[in-house]
Amino acid sequence: MLKKSLLLMGITAAFYLQAQDISTIRNSIDVYSNTPMVGSSKFNAMAGSNGALGGDATSLLTNPAGLGVAIAGDVSVTLSVDNNKNTTSLAGSSTNYNINKVNIGNIGGVATFQLMTETPWKFINLGANLSTQTLENYIESPGNTNISIAKDLVDSSNNPVVGNLSYLGHAYNRYGTQTKFNLGVGANYNNALYLGASINMHYVDLEQYDSARFGLDLDNTAYTFDKQYTPFSEKSNGFSASVGVIGKVTNQLRLGASIESPTWWSLDRIYTDYYTGSDGFVYYDNFVEDRRFRSPMKATLSGAFVPTKNFAINVDYTLGLTKPKYKVQGEAESELNSFFNDSYKNLSEVKIGAEYRIKALRLRGGYSYASSPFDNTTISAFDNNGNAGDRSYSNLILGDRNTIGVGIGYDFGKFFMDAAYQNITSEYKNPFLSGNEVIRNGTVVSTGYYSGDFDVLTPTSAVSDVKSVRNNFFLTVGWKF
């Protein structure tokens, strides 16, 4: 593990955090490196674990070879009801915020083509899957008046004075949706070996806000400040490809493996840039930029045990093989890449799912654990008494994620209906406020917070604790043909 010490590293993660909008780092991993895994109710109840089982269109989310397992065609639609509750704590105070969304989370289908030949090839199957998830997230951190930042100002007579800005609260707000469309083919060789491949198209549409509120002691007024480069909006497209294999070791034991290439993203952004004019007032302009981003390549190893036709259990292990990377078009992308090289650790996720059948009734359950994407990192941060110092954090920006799924289904013959519930929890440290003056392309750029009157610059972050709890419900109806 890389050591994160401000004394040992010449240029540290703290510098990159000060020089960037934290939400850009968060979105690079939370959005652009983690594509939607919203499947059918069966898939969601088993916590997304089906890499060696397959049999329907959600195989395209883990191992496209699962398409080859299908022996009958089907199509299904899944209604998704999402609830996200964030509890944010700082200096002994907490705030809660609930978000509820209803949408079509998944549409999928498989068409099977039995090969009436003398060769060992039994089926060639085609599959398509469309997954959509909301990106809406709101984190409101309580205020702490012990955190105070000195600011050089002038009074009404244009005399220099020093005012103190007390921190009163912070809000991170994100809206939008993310969609992934998979189109794949699977083949069945002698009912013992299954091969598959898919192309994957990605789309993101989001808006991002980051603001802080301060009180000025000189006139007891409160000001709202926006983080440099926010608000912004992004419309992004991406492309990736997947290949996979499943083999029957015995009639009861199956092993699978798949690789998904990096997703090559094209991001189009409209953002706000703030600057201080020669008259001392703050102005802003909107600018357009495009970025190129490459998410990590991922590999998944799977094993399934099917002792009878009534019971199956599957285990998936997914590992990131590369690190996220921006195409360098300026110093900002170099800073982001340096932060990921120093602080990002490759994805590691374990998923376990099982299904038990009682005639036409299906009972399902699953569990998933994904590790935090960042190493322990040392940054300059305020404590609850407002004292600044170097502090080390685990689960900074994003944390470990635990998912529990349960579900039930019933097979009516030509039609089937499934329902599922997922509980997803995560706890992490949320840094904000830090911003500094950096030189990019020979120009001094301030990455702090701005109001209409002046800016706020501090190399020190406030860090709140966030507990995210998602309670998601799914209902799937499908037809077999």
KOLTOR-8970 format. One line per field, with one value per residue (C-alpha): x, y, z; residue in one letter. Coordinates in nm, 3 decimals, always signed. Example, Ala and Ser with C-alpha at 12.3 -4.5 7.8 and 13.67 -1.06 7.14 Angstrom:
2
u <- (+1.230,+1.367);
v <- (-0.450,-0.106);
w <- (+0.780,+0.714);
rest <- (A,S);
END
This chain:
481
u <- (+0.000,+0.126,+0.220,+0.027,+0.251,+0.279,+0.635,+0.744,+0.573,+0.677,+0.340,+0.060,-0.301,-0.386,-0.260,-0.472,-0.779,-0.727,-0.673,-0.986,-1.359,-1.411,-1.725,-1.516,-1.312,-1.629,-1.805,-1.500,-1.538,-1.900,-2.048,-1.801,-1.622,-1.930,-2.186,-2.551,-2.602,-2.980,-3.115,-3.433,-3.580,-3.413,-3.074,-3.121,-3.246,-2.928,-2.718,-2.610,-2.444,-2.499,-2.162,-2.158,-2.535,-2.660,-2.979,-3.128,-3.041,-2.894,-2.599,-2.477,-2.414,-2.160,-2.072,-2.215,-2.148,-2.460,-2.666,-2.559,-2.716,-3.069,-3.281,-3.595,-3.652,-3.792,-3.848,-3.904,-3.960,-3.860,-4.008,-3.760,-3.858,-3.552,-3.515,-3.186,-3.136,-2.816,-2.736,-2.451,-2.279,-2.031,-1.930,-2.210,-2.490,-2.664,-2.889,-3.105,-3.228,-3.450,-3.478,-3.747,-3.747,-3.963,-3.854,-3.815,-3.491,-3.441,-3.566,-3.414,-3.469,-3.310,-3.390,-3.275,-3.189,-3.150,-2.908,-3.053,-2.717,-2.495,-2.225,-2.181,-2.305,-2.656,-2.769,-2.675,-2.859,-2.894,-2.959,-3.021,-3.032,-3.107,-3.031,-3.110,-3.039,-3.084,-2.772,-2.951,-2.760,-2.777,-2.531,-2.598,-2.327,-2.414,-2.236,-1.963,-1.890,-1.560,-1.431,-1.329,-1.138,-0.970,-1.034,-0.866,-1.136,-1.193,-1.454,-1.695,-1.414,-1.186,-0.969,-0.816,-0.972,-0.959,-1.293,-1.357,-1.589,-1.756,-1.861,-2.243,-2.310,-2.234,-2.443,-2.345,-2.624,-2.630,-2.915,-2.932,-2.958,-2.716,-2.797,-2.616,-2.728,-2.579,-2.612,-2.461,-2.439,-2.394,-2.324,-2.380,-2.123,-2.242,-2.426,-2.088,-1.913,-2.073,-1.913,-2.033,-1.945,-2.119,-2.083,-2.189,-2.306,-2.318,-2.489,-2.483,-2.680,-2.608,-2.606,-2.378,-2.387,-2.144,-2.205,-2.103,-2.246,-2.042,-2.119,-1.907,-1.837,-1.786,-2.154,-2.318,-2.432,-2.440,-2.315,-2.359,-2.052,-2.023,-1.724,-1.506,-1.622,-1.969,-2.249,-2.183,-2.372,-2.242,-2.374,-2.147,-2.127,-1.914,-1.833,-1.697,-1.690,-1.711,-1.620,-1.683,-1.682,-1.867,-1.768,-1.932,-1.671,-1.936,-2.313,-2.324,-2.024,-1.979,-1.691,-1.699,-1.474,-1.531,-1.347,-1.499,-1.276,-1.231,-1.517,-1.395,-1.597,-1.649,-1.765,-1.917,-1.936,-2.075,-1.923,-1.900,-1.564,-1.531,-1.270,-1.197,-1.196,-0.959,-1.226,-1.219,-1.564,-1.627,-1.748,-1.824,-1.859,-1.986,-1.754,-1.779,-1.517,-1.486,-1.289,-1.188,-1.192,-1.104,-1.256,-1.076,-1.080,-1.252,-1.230,-1.483,-1.428,-1.736,-1.835,-2.178,-2.300,-2.626,-2.684,-3.046,-3.287,-3.440,-3.133,-2.841,-2.578,-2.331,-2.023,-1.864,-1.539,-1.469,-1.130,-1.025,-0.720,-0.632,-0.676,-0.902,-0.732,-0.815,-0.668,-0.431,-0.542,-0.405,-0.277,-0.618,-0.622,-0.260,-0.359,-0.652,-0.435,-0.170,-0.432,-0.564,-0.211,-0.131,-0.460,-0.687,-0.691,-0.836,-1.197,-1.258,-1.610,-1.752,-2.112,-2.298,-2.648,-2.879,-3.217,-3.445,-3.745,-4.059,-4.250,-4.345,-4.233,-3.885,-3.708,-3.390,-3.127,-2.784,-2.504,-2.237,-1.937,-1.735,-1.425,-1.353,-1.187,-0.927,-0.629,-0.591,-0.512,-0.364,-0.499,-0.508,-0.843,-1.023,-1.119,-1.444,-1.273,-1.168,-0.800,-0.625,-0.383,-0.277,-0.520,-0.541,-0.873,-0.997,-1.311,-1.243,-1.493,-1.638,-1.651,-1.709,-2.048,-2.262,-2.565,-2.827,-3.094,-3.402,-3.674,-3.960,-4.098,-4.365,-4.364,-4.708,-4.588,-4.568,-4.558,-4.358,-4.354,-4.074,-4.024,-3.707,-3.576,-3.223,-3.062,-2.739,-2.532,-2.212,-2.025,-1.756,-1.576,-1.692,-1.420,-1.512,-1.418,-1.054,-0.937,-0.615,-0.442,-0.268,-0.082,-0.220,-0.074,+0.106,-0.215,-0.301,-0.632,-0.825,-1.008,-1.188,-1.545,-1.701,-1.990,-2.088,-1.862,-1.544,-1.381,-1.281,-0.949,-0.823,-0.589,-0.780,-1.088,-1.386,-1.473,-1.820,-1.934,-2.193,-2.404,-2.591,-2.878,-3.060,-3.381,-3.475,-3.779,-3.820,-4.110,-4.055,-4.307,-4.192,-4.303,-4.135,-4.153);
v <- (+0.000,+0.346,+0.556,+0.880,+1.112,+1.483,+1.467,+1.189,+1.297,+1.612,+1.656,+1.491,+1.383,+1.691,+1.916,+1.741,+1.759,+2.135,+2.183,+1.995,+1.995,+1.695,+1.601,+1.547,+1.286,+1.133,+1.114,+0.968,+0.659,+0.658,+0.729,+0.672,+0.370,+0.196,+0.133,+0.048,-0.299,-0.279,-0.604,-0.804,-0.875,-1.218,-1.060,-0.793,-1.039,-1.243,-0.923,-0.943,-1.283,-1.494,-1.514,-1.895,-1.950,-1.723,-1.807,-1.462,-1.114,-0.997,-1.226,-0.933,-0.739,-0.994,-1.267,-1.269,-1.642,-1.681,-1.608,-1.947,-2.122,-2.017,-2.284,-2.070,-1.708,-1.450,-1.077,-0.885,-0.535,-0.429,-0.141,+0.014,+0.205,+0.365,+0.530,+0.693,+0.834,+1.022,+1.103,+1.355,+1.437,+1.707,+1.842,+1.659,+1.769,+1.564,+1.623,+1.371,+1.380,+1.132,+1.089,+0.872,+0.778,+0.550,+0.446,+0.155,+0.009,-0.274,-0.413,-0.733,-1.021,-1.331,-1.496,-1.860,-2.037,-2.413,-2.553,-2.866,-3.001,-3.299,-3.074,-3.029,-2.667,-2.670,-2.304,-1.961,-1.699,-1.323,-1.096,-0.731,-0.554,-0.193,-0.079,+0.266,+0.413,+0.754,+0.952,+1.187,+1.237,+1.509,+1.552,+1.841,+1.887,+2.079,+2.403,+2.445,+2.805,+2.689,+2.670,+3.025,+3.156,+3.499,+3.718,+4.043,+4.299,+4.672,+4.871,+5.130,+5.390,+5.156,+5.093,+4.742,+4.523,+4.156,+3.979,+3.628,+3.394,+3.130,+2.810,+2.768,+2.468,+2.288,+2.115,+1.873,+1.813,+1.587,+1.514,+1.290,+0.940,+0.678,+0.417,+0.109,-0.085,-0.430,-0.626,-0.972,-1.322,-1.653,-2.006,-2.352,-2.619,-2.970,-2.845,-2.825,-2.512,-2.170,-1.872,-1.514,-1.159,-0.823,-0.460,-0.209,+0.147,+0.396,+0.730,+0.984,+1.306,+1.489,+1.825,+1.904,+2.169,+2.241,+2.535,+2.651,+2.914,+3.150,+3.425,+3.742,+3.882,+4.241,+4.295,+3.970,+3.883,+3.539,+3.461,+3.160,+3.057,+2.825,+2.603,+2.698,+2.519,+2.454,+2.433,+2.223,+1.984,+1.688,+1.478,+1.181,+0.876,+0.567,+0.235,-0.096,-0.464,-0.790,-1.154,-1.456,-1.832,-2.082,-2.446,-2.743,-2.923,-3.173,-3.175,-2.992,-2.758,-2.469,-2.225,-1.895,-1.605,-1.276,-0.956,-0.615,-0.370,-0.015,+0.217,+0.492,+0.799,+1.127,+1.396,+1.726,+1.974,+2.323,+2.477,+2.807,+2.980,+3.255,+3.528,+3.856,+4.163,+4.457,+4.645,+4.377,+4.236,+3.871,+3.785,+3.458,+3.316,+2.985,+2.772,+2.450,+2.177,+1.816,+1.550,+1.192,+0.942,+0.573,+0.366,+0.059,-0.278,-0.545,-0.924,-1.153,-1.511,-1.715,-2.051,-2.211,-2.524,-2.676,-3.001,-3.036,-2.866,-2.694,-2.526,-2.320,-2.103,-1.872,-1.676,-1.393,-1.214,-0.897,-0.729,-0.406,-0.455,-0.094,+0.253,+0.534,+0.782,+1.110,+1.202,+1.487,+1.809,+2.039,+2.051,+1.971,+1.621,+1.565,+1.649,+1.406,+1.126,+1.188,+1.161,+0.832,+0.693,+0.776,+0.711,+0.484,+0.113,-0.136,-0.245,-0.561,-0.702,-1.035,-1.137,-1.447,-1.539,-1.838,-1.956,-2.232,-2.360,-2.513,-2.622,-2.291,-2.078,-1.922,-1.798,-1.593,-1.414,-1.261,-1.054,-0.830,-0.648,-0.389,-0.230,+0.142,+0.267,+0.483,+0.413,+0.579,+0.942,+1.224,+1.573,+1.900,+1.911,+2.100,+1.917,+1.992,+2.276,+2.445,+2.352,+2.269,+1.978,+1.680,+1.392,+1.047,+0.907,+0.577,+0.569,+0.923,+1.047,+0.696,+0.398,+0.024,-0.088,-0.371,-0.504,-0.749,-0.880,-1.099,-1.190,-1.411,-1.519,-1.733,-1.911,-1.917,-2.108,-1.863,-1.571,-1.508,-1.244,-1.162,-0.916,-0.815,-0.590,-0.456,-0.282,-0.103,+0.069,+0.271,+0.500,+0.744,+1.069,+1.371,+1.640,+1.990,+2.363,+2.324,+2.531,+2.701,+2.907,+2.691,+2.778,+2.621,+2.703,+3.001,+3.146,+3.167,+2.986,+2.994,+2.669,+2.801,+2.916,+3.233,+3.461,+3.777,+3.982,+3.783,+3.442,+3.205,+3.023,+2.770,+2.471,+2.292,+2.073,+2.028,+1.657,+1.528,+1.168,+1.032,+0.720,+0.627,+0.376,+0.271,+0.069,-0.041,-0.241,-0.412,-0.575,-0.775,-0.915,-1.139,-1.358,-1.676,-1.790);
w <- (+0.000,-0.084,+0.216,+0.234,+0.432,+0.371,+0.498,+0.265,-0.054,-0.235,-0.406,-0.217,-0.251,-0.042,-0.321,-0.582,-0.360,-0.316,-0.689,-0.800,-0.747,-0.517,-0.708,-1.022,-0.837,-0.689,-1.025,-1.198,-0.977,-0.860,-1.203,-1.486,-1.338,-1.191,-1.462,-1.377,-1.234,-1.214,-1.352,-1.325,-0.982,-0.990,-1.057,-0.789,-0.526,-0.575,-0.535,-0.898,-0.860,-1.172,-1.349,-1.375,-1.389,-1.668,-1.854,-1.922,-2.047,-1.715,-1.792,-2.002,-1.679,-1.550,-1.804,-2.159,-2.183,-1.968,-2.281,-2.415,-2.115,-2.219,-2.392,-2.430,-2.523,-2.283,-2.242,-1.919,-1.780,-1.427,-1.230,-0.986,-0.671,-0.511,-0.172,-0.071,+0.278,+0.361,+0.724,+0.747,+1.077,+1.178,+1.520,+1.701,+1.464,+1.195,+0.898,+0.710,+0.354,+0.168,-0.208,-0.368,-0.736,-0.951,-1.300,-1.540,-1.411,-1.657,-1.987,-2.119,-2.354,-2.507,-2.840,-2.868,-3.192,-3.166,-3.424,-3.586,-3.697,-3.618,-3.469,-3.092,-3.120,-2.969,-2.951,-3.077,-2.869,-2.896,-2.598,-2.521,-2.186,-2.089,-1.732,-1.594,-1.253,-1.095,-1.006,-0.770,-0.448,-0.184,+0.104,+0.342,+0.607,+0.925,+1.013,+1.272,+1.379,+1.533,+1.177,+1.090,+0.790,+0.791,+0.486,+0.384,+0.296,+0.274,+0.462,+0.318,+0.326,+0.131,+0.436,+0.470,+0.741,+0.831,+0.859,+0.985,+0.798,+1.014,+0.839,+0.851,+0.624,+0.298,+0.031,-0.243,-0.492,-0.798,-1.040,-1.342,-1.485,-1.610,-1.873,-2.002,-2.309,-2.376,-2.697,-2.701,-2.842,-2.661,-2.781,-2.632,-2.715,-2.630,-2.319,-2.144,-2.269,-2.312,-2.486,-2.511,-2.616,-2.598,-2.689,-2.424,-2.479,-2.193,-2.143,-1.857,-1.814,-1.487,-1.313,-1.021,-0.746,-0.461,-0.228,+0.119,+0.351,+0.568,+0.817,+0.817,+1.164,+1.041,+0.961,+1.084,+0.732,+0.573,+0.223,-0.003,-0.201,-0.503,-0.556,-0.853,-1.174,-1.028,-1.100,-1.408,-1.633,-1.831,-2.117,-2.176,-2.400,-2.357,-2.518,-2.384,-2.478,-2.282,-2.344,-2.124,-2.085,-1.863,-1.835,-1.666,-1.459,-1.351,-1.382,-1.049,-1.071,-1.317,-1.345,-1.532,-1.626,-1.804,-1.888,-1.954,-2.134,-2.008,-2.095,-2.324,-2.230,-2.411,-2.164,-2.274,-1.988,-1.935,-1.621,-1.434,-1.393,-1.129,-1.123,-0.939,-1.162,-1.139,-0.941,-0.668,-0.748,-0.841,-1.189,-1.365,-1.715,-1.848,-2.057,-2.255,-2.252,-2.360,-2.180,-2.255,-1.973,-1.953,-1.673,-1.530,-1.705,-1.493,-1.466,-1.297,-1.182,-1.097,-0.956,-0.927,-0.753,-0.878,-0.682,-0.798,-1.036,-0.733,-0.585,-0.716,-0.553,-0.729,-0.622,-0.826,-0.758,-0.959,-0.966,-1.133,-1.355,-1.440,-1.294,-1.417,-1.645,-1.819,-2.154,-2.071,-2.237,-1.968,-1.613,-1.460,-1.617,-1.510,-1.151,-1.164,-1.305,-1.039,-0.766,-0.907,-0.946,-0.583,-0.405,-0.611,-0.534,-0.777,-0.743,-0.540,-0.506,-0.389,-0.464,-0.341,-0.459,-0.429,-0.558,-0.425,-0.615,-0.468,-0.777,-0.946,-0.649,-0.639,-0.325,-0.367,-0.163,-0.199,-0.049,-0.201,-0.057,-0.251,-0.100,-0.080,-0.402,-0.224,+0.001,+0.339,+0.262,+0.470,+0.415,+0.604,+0.787,+1.063,+1.382,+1.566,+1.757,+1.434,+1.461,+1.132,+1.107,+0.899,+0.945,+0.788,+0.664,+0.533,+0.319,+0.198,-0.066,-0.117,+0.118,+0.141,+0.011,+0.149,-0.039,+0.091,-0.145,-0.103,-0.347,-0.448,-0.783,-0.941,-1.276,-1.439,-1.744,-2.031,-1.790,-1.475,-1.203,-0.960,-0.676,-0.493,-0.218,-0.180,+0.116,+0.024,+0.293,+0.279,+0.518,+0.413,+0.495,+0.293,+0.245,+0.129,+0.161,+0.055,-0.238,-0.329,-0.593,-0.851,-1.170,-1.485,-1.824,-1.671,-1.523,-1.153,-1.097,-0.771,-0.687,-0.378,-0.317,-0.459,-0.375,-0.562,-0.335,-0.271,-0.264,+0.015,-0.006,+0.245,+0.204,+0.481,+0.442,+0.666,+0.678,+0.761,+0.815,+0.572,+0.615,+0.299,+0.315,+0.000,+0.016,-0.334,-0.447,-0.782,-0.964,-1.282,-1.527,-1.810,-2.096,-2.219,-2.580);
rest <- (M,L,K,K,S,L,L,L,M,G,I,T,A,A,F,Y,L,Q,A,Q,D,I,S,T,I,R,N,S,I,D,V,Y,S,N,T,P,M,V,G,S,S,K,F,N,A,M,A,G,S,N,G,A,L,G,G,D,A,T,S,L,L,T,N,P,A,G,L,G,V,A,I,A,G,D,V,S,V,T,L,S,V,D,N,N,K,N,T,T,S,L,A,G,S,S,T,N,Y,N,I,N,K,V,N,I,G,N,I,G,G,V,A,T,F,Q,L,M,T,E,T,P,W,K,F,I,N,L,G,A,N,L,S,T,Q,T,L,E,N,Y,I,E,S,P,G,N,T,N,I,S,I,A,K,D,L,V,D,S,S,N,N,P,V,V,G,N,L,S,Y,L,G,H,A,Y,N,R,Y,G,T,Q,T,K,F,N,L,G,V,G,A,N,Y,N,N,A,L,Y,L,G,A,S,I,N,M,H,Y,V,D,L,E,Q,Y,D,S,A,R,F,G,L,D,L,D,N,T,A,Y,T,F,D,K,Q,Y,T,P,F,S,E,K,S,N,G,F,S,A,S,V,G,V,I,G,K,V,T,N,Q,L,R,L,G,A,S,I,E,S,P,T,W,W,S,L,D,R,I,Y,T,D,Y,Y,T,G,S,D,G,F,V,Y,Y,D,N,F,V,E,D,R,R,F,R,S,P,M,K,A,T,L,S,G,A,F,V,P,T,K,N,F,A,I,N,V,D,Y,T,L,G,L,T,K,P,K,Y,K,V,Q,G,E,A,E,S,E,L,N,S,F,F,N,D,S,Y,K,N,L,S,E,V,K,I,G,A,E,Y,R,I,K,A,L,R,L,R,G,G,Y,S,Y,A,S,S,P,F,D,N,T,T,I,S,A,F,D,N,N,G,N,A,G,D,R,S,Y,S,N,L,I,L,G,D,R,N,T,I,G,V,G,I,G,Y,D,F,G,K,F,F,M,D,A,A,Y,Q,N,I,T,S,E,Y,K,N,P,F,L,S,G,N,E,V,I,R,N,G,T,V,V,S,T,G,Y,Y,S,G,D,F,D,V,L,T,P,T,S,A,V,S,D,V,K,S,V,R,N,N,F,F,L,T,V,G,W,K,F);
END
